[in-house]
Amino acid sequence: MKKTIALSLAVSALLAPAVAAQSPDSQYRLGPDSLPQDGVPKGEIRGPFTLPCQVYPGTQHTYWVYVPAQYDPAVPASLMIFQDGQAFKDENGDVRAQNVMDNLIYRREIPVMIGVFINPGRRPDQTEPSPQAGWGDGFTNRRIEYNTPDDKYARIITEELMPALYKEYNISRDPERHGIGGSSSGAIAAFMVAWERPNDFRKVLSNVGSFTNLEGGDVYPERVLASPKKPLRVFLCDGRNDLRGVRDGKPYDPRMDWFYQNVRLMKALTAKGYDVNYSWSVNQHGQKYGGMILPEMMRWLWRDGPVSTDPNDMVERGFREAAGKTEN
């Protein structure tokens, strides 16, 4: 008996460091809403397309367009734009947004929507961001374009991208039907677009948003409190093990504490009466947690879609089949 107890204690001692060293991201896994499902019509990802940029002359943006199987050119569709598009559409990545839209559109949990995956701007001679090359930090215009708290990126989206989309697709002009989102610097960029252009975008999805002093982006809580309330709906997602303002042996800098700044922004939005939701976990900086809860974030942002309560409306009571196919 004593030998058994001693052995158990020895094993526990060996396992303890492994448990203590467990990654904060180890518990996050994609659920069925983020994976392809049998019987669910798959949308098409078109592109890549190149968008010349006048706001930052000499640069260009690469983007892809997700067209759901249910898209009917005769019916205006909603719109969702994801920054750092390569990461959000990566079939083996932490988000796989196209699968989420396939599944939720099919079950009528979000409206039929065109999805856009747009990369940060770069010069033609610079490497395109990708799962292999990286997100673009250090070799594209990402840091300046996404993190500077001005209206330049909003102009890229509304004055350069949107006209190209309207030309090719029947997208509703109602800003309530336009959403925009991103992760890290792409999240603050998404928030900036809606903040600067609320007559174009009113739904914001932010994962581990860089509302920090990378380029002065920690000003938004004060701007929110000092400005008249705007008609925005915002979902913030972050984690207690995000970048916490201590690096390179320097003293703690609250302006570079991602989690602290996300909580500050949430409190400012709440104080001003915004339609705001948030979820804090223990995740690190990245898309592990945000990818896992993306389906719920999308349901909440798009919960105001039209709905029929007629018990005899058998179309409403069935799945959304591909356009042109009879619905169950």
VENGISUL-V322511 format. One record per residue. N is the residue number from 1. RES is the residue in one letter. PHI is phi in radians with two decimals (NA if undefined). NEAR is the number of other ideal C-beta (glycine too) atoms within 10 Angstrom. Layout:
# VENGISUL-V322511
[[N RES PHI NEAR] [N RES PHI NEAR]]
This chain:
# VENGISUL-V322511
[[1 M NA 5] [2 K -1.10 6] [3 K -1.11 7] [4 T -1.09 8] [5 I -1.10 9] [6 A -1.08 10] [7 L -1.12 10] [8 S -1.08 10] [9 L -1.14 10] [10 A -1.13 10] [11 V -1.10 10] [12 S -1.05 10] [13 A -1.14 9] [14 L -1.24 9] [15 L -1.37 10] [16 A -0.97 10] [17 P -1.08 8] [18 A -1.13 8] [19 V -1.15 8] [20 A -1.12 7] [21 A -1.55 7] [22 Q -1.01 9] [23 S -1.11 12] [24 P -1.04 16] [25 D -1.60 19] [26 S -1.22 9] [27 Q -1.70 13] [28 Y -1.74 21] [29 R -2.40 10] [30 L -1.19 18] [31 G -1.66 14] [32 P -1.06 10] [33 D -1.18 21] [34 S -1.77 21] [35 L -2.10 12] [36 P -1.04 13] [37 Q -2.16 13] [38 D -1.02 4] [39 G 1.50 7] [40 V -1.59 19] [41 P -1.08 16] [42 K -1.63 14] [43 G -1.30 24] [44 E -1.92 11] [45 I -1.76 16] [46 R -1.81 13] [47 G 2.13 15] [48 P -1.38 15] [49 F -2.01 15] [50 T -1.97 11] [51 L -2.02 17] [52 P -1.08 12] [53 C -1.98 21] [54 Q -1.66 11] [55 V -1.18 16] [56 Y -2.05 18] [57 P -0.96 7] [58 G 1.60 13] [59 T -1.93 20] [60 Q -2.60 16] [61 H -2.10 24] [62 T -1.72 20] [63 Y -2.53 21] [64 W -2.18 20] [65 V -2.12 21] [66 Y -1.58 24] [67 V -2.00 19] [68 P -1.16 26] [69 A -1.06 19] [70 Q -1.53 24] [71 Y -1.13 19] [72 D -2.09 13] [73 P -0.99 11] [74 A -1.48 6] [75 V -2.12 11] [76 P -1.04 16] [77 A -1.76 21] [78 S -1.34 21] [79 L -2.47 26] [80 M -2.35 27] [81 I -1.98 25] [82 F -1.94 27] [83 Q -1.32 29] [84 D 0.87 28] [85 G -0.92 28] [86 Q -1.02 25] [87 A -1.36 27] [88 F -1.32 31] [89 K -1.76 22] [90 D -0.98 19] [91 E -1.13 10] [92 N -1.98 6] [93 G -1.54 15] [94 D -1.55 22] [95 V -2.12 23] [96 R 0.99 21] [97 A -1.04 25] [98 Q -1.12 24] [99 N -1.18 23] [100 V -1.06 26] [101 M -1.17 22] [102 D -0.92 25] [103 N -1.22 20] [104 L -1.29 22] [105 I -1.12 26] [106 Y -1.04 22] [107 R -1.62 13] [108 R 1.12 17] [109 E -1.60 17] [110 I -2.42 23] [111 P -1.26 20] [112 V -1.10 21] [113 M -2.49 27] [114 I -1.41 23] [115 G -1.92 27] [116 V -2.20 27] [117 F -2.00 25] [118 I -2.02 27] [119 N -1.53 25] [120 P -1.12 29] [121 G -1.18 25] [122 R -2.69 23] [123 R -1.31 13] [124 P -1.01 10] [125 D -1.50 6] [126 Q -1.61 14] [127 T -1.20 13] [128 E -1.31 16] [129 P -1.01 22] [130 S -2.85 14] [131 P -1.01 13] [132 Q -1.49 8] [133 A -1.48 12] [134 G 1.96 15] [135 W -1.43 22] [136 G 2.02 26] [137 D -1.13 13] [138 G 1.59 9] [139 F -2.39 16] [140 T -2.45 24] [141 N -1.57 20] [142 R -0.99 24] [143 R -1.06 16] [144 I -1.23 16] [145 E -1.13 24] [146 Y -1.48 29] [147 N -1.79 22] [148 T -1.36 17] [149 P -1.39 19] [150 D -2.39 11] [151 D -1.74 15] [152 K -1.14 15] [153 Y -1.21 26] [154 A -1.06 20] [155 R -1.18 18] [156 I -1.04 24] [157 I -1.22 27] [158 T -1.45 18] [159 E -1.74 13] [160 E -2.01 15] [161 L -1.31 19] [162 M -1.03 20] [163 P -1.02 10] [164 A -1.14 14] [165 L -1.22 16] [166 Y -1.06 12] [167 K -1.18 7] [168 E -1.77 13] [169 Y -2.34 17] [170 N -1.51 13] [171 I -1.87 18] [172 S -0.97 16] [173 R -1.57 11] [174 D -1.30 11] [175 P -1.09 18] [176 E -1.15 14] [177 R -1.81 21] [178 H -2.04 25] [179 G -2.09 26] [180 I -2.60 29] [181 G -2.70 31] [182 G 3.12 29] [183 S -2.13 28] [184 S 1.05 29] [185 S -1.12 27] [186 G -1.15 30] [187 A -1.31 28] [188 I -1.17 30] [189 A -1.08 29] [190 A -1.09 30] [191 F -1.07 27] [192 M -1.07 24] [193 V -1.06 26] [194 A -1.18 25] [195 W -1.10 21] [196 E -1.40 19] [197 R -2.32 21] [198 P -1.19 13] [199 N -1.46 10] [200 D -2.05 18] [201 F -2.43 27] [202 R -2.32 22] [203 K -2.16 26] [204 V -2.23 26] [205 L -2.02 28] [206 S -2.17 29] [207 N -2.02 32] [208 V 0.74 28] [209 G -1.01 31] [210 S -1.52 29] [211 F -1.45 28] [212 T -2.18 25] [213 N -1.56 17] [214 L -1.07 18] [215 E -2.46 17] [216 G 1.63 13] [217 G -1.30 23] [218 D -1.39 22] [219 V -1.43 13] [220 Y -1.18 22] [221 P -0.99 19] [222 E -1.20 11] [223 R -1.13 12] [224 V -1.06 22] [225 L -1.20 12] [226 A -1.53 10] [227 S -1.87 11] [228 P -1.01 5] [229 K -1.06 10] [230 K -1.85 15] [231 P -1.39 12] [232 L -1.98 19] [233 R -2.06 20] [234 V -2.30 24] [235 F -2.01 24] [236 L -1.87 24] [237 C -2.33 28] [238 D -2.74 28] [239 G -2.45 24] [240 R -1.23 13] [241 N -1.89 17] [242 D -1.14 27] [243 L -1.06 17] [244 R -2.00 16] [245 G 1.44 19] [246 V -2.16 12] [247 R -2.73 10] [248 D 0.95 4] [249 G 1.26 5] [250 K -1.48 9] [251 P -1.09 6] [252 Y -0.97 11] [253 D -2.12 13] [254 P -1.07 13] [255 R -1.25 15] [256 M -2.02 19] [257 D -1.75 20] [258 W -1.04 22] [259 F -1.13 19] [260 Y -1.03 19] [261 Q -1.23 26] [262 N -1.16 26] [263 V -1.14 18] [264 R -1.02 18] [265 L -1.15 26] [266 M -1.02 21] [267 K -1.15 15] [268 A -1.16 18] [269 L -1.09 23] [270 T -1.12 12] [271 A -1.08 12] [272 K -1.54 15] [273 G 1.44 8] [274 Y -1.23 18] [275 D -1.40 15] [276 V -2.19 19] [277 N -2.28 16] [278 Y -2.74 17] [279 S -2.53 16] [280 W -1.93 16] [281 S -2.21 20] [282 V -1.97 15] [283 N -1.15 25] [284 Q -1.54 18] [285 H -1.29 19] [286 G 2.75 18] [287 Q -2.04 23] [288 K -1.08 23] [289 Y -1.30 26] [290 G -1.04 29] [291 G -1.14 26] [292 M -1.09 22] [293 I -1.71 19] [294 L -0.92 29] [295 P -0.97 22] [296 E -1.22 16] [297 M -1.07 20] [298 M -1.17 25] [299 R -1.03 14] [300 W -1.18 16] [301 L -1.10 21] [302 W -1.84 20] [303 R -1.25 11] [304 D -1.65 12] [305 G -1.13 14] [306 P -1.11 6] [307 V -2.50 9] [308 S -1.73 10] [309 T -1.83 6] [310 D -1.22 9] [311 P -1.13 8] [312 N -1.63 7] [313 D -1.45 11] [314 M -1.30 10] [315 V -1.18 13] [316 E -1.09 15] [317 R -1.50 13] [318 G -1.90 12] [319 F -1.15 14] [320 R -1.47 23] [321 E -1.45 17] [322 A -1.05 16] [323 A -0.97 16] [324 G 1.57 8] [325 K -1.82 11] [326 T -1.12 7] [327 E -1.47 13] [328 N -1.10 10]]
